[in-house]
Each structure stands twice: as C-alpha cells, then as structure tokens.
Amino acid sequence: EGNNGNVGIGTTSPASLLDVASASTSVIRLSNTDTILTEDQITGEIIFDQSDATSGGDGITGRIGMRSAKRPDNATTYFGNAADMGFFVSGAADGTASNNAALEAMTIRAGGNVGIGTTTPTFASGSGLHIKNSTQANVRLEDDAGEFFDVLMQQGDAYLINRAVGFMSFRTSGTERIRILSGGNVGIGTDTPGTKLE
C-alpha cells in the first residue's frame, strides 16, 4: 500500500505490516505437510523476536508452538489430528531474551488439560489446571484493593492463606457451614464466633 510497506489481504488500506480482512472470519493458516509426524514434533510456530540489544535484550523473547501429540483416547499412538500447544519464554533469571525461548511456561494438552511449570498436566480423573514448581507452587487471587488469597503447596505441605484482614468461609449447597475469623475464632453454624470454637 503506497510506500509504507504494509500488505493488505482482502483490504486496499492495510493499517499494519500485514492486515487480513474478510467479511466473514479472517484466518491465517500454518500448514505442516509432513505425512509421518513423530511425537512432540513442532508442526507450526509463531515467534516473537526483538532487536534491542541493550543489556542482552535482543533475540527471541517468546514462542507459541503446536506439536504433534498422542490422541487423548489412545495412549500408544499419535496422529496429525491431535496436538498440544506450548507457550515458551526465555526463562532467564534476569528476564533477558534468548535465541530459542526454551522454557515452556504453559502447556495446553490436546485433551484440554493445562499445565504451568509442567508439560504433562495429569489428574486421577477429569481435567483442569496443573501447576508445578520445584520448591513452591502458588495460586494467588487478588482484588482491586490489593488484598490476596493464596493457595500453595510447599515441600509436601498445603496452605490456604487469606493475607487480608478478613474471614474465611466454607460453604456447601450455597450455605456457610464454617467461618474462621481473622483473629482465629472458628464458628460452625455461626458467623460471629466469640470463642476459639463455637
């Protein structure tokens, strides 16, 4: 388009380096023509690279890749119609870029399981989010007031931590059964326990 170097597909006025426009669904497709895929073979990637070399910042900062995977319903074979998605970052302690962004920070498996810190999220039954860390795995919930609630596993010990000055409520069928006040009093069937256990 003109002299700005932008390329338009389906549009005569591209607003970015590549602008794909369609009256229906705009699609960019990456196809792998290998007819004999091997397990964990990368079949397509989007790579993010930067050129600012300040403090070692140049190189690949991130990748999103698809790789061939075993079918969720067949643990011994893998096919082209099943794939895992990996999100890769540099993993450097100082946050600098690397030439391959080798740390797979998050994985979405073909069957739907999501792993953070693990490429093999697994559960005894069902599916979900699996978080793994060599020392301490954390989930943090934060509100706009900057108050935190943490769920963590550390060296075999499990913690539920309300870091705000507030209570913790345990409910079933929409009804509160147990309440722990910030001062430590525990109420069963009452939300205003006046003693250690009421």
ABEGO torsion letter per residue (X at the ends): XEAAGBBBBGBABBABABBBBBABBBBBBBBBABABBBBGBBABBBBBBBABABGGABEBABBBBBBBBBBAABAABBBAABBBBBBBBAGBAAGBBBAAGABBABBBBAAGBBBBGBABBBBABEBEBBBBBAABBBBBBBBAAGBBBBBBBBGGBBBBBBABBBBBBBBBGGBBABBBBAAGBBBBGBABBABABX
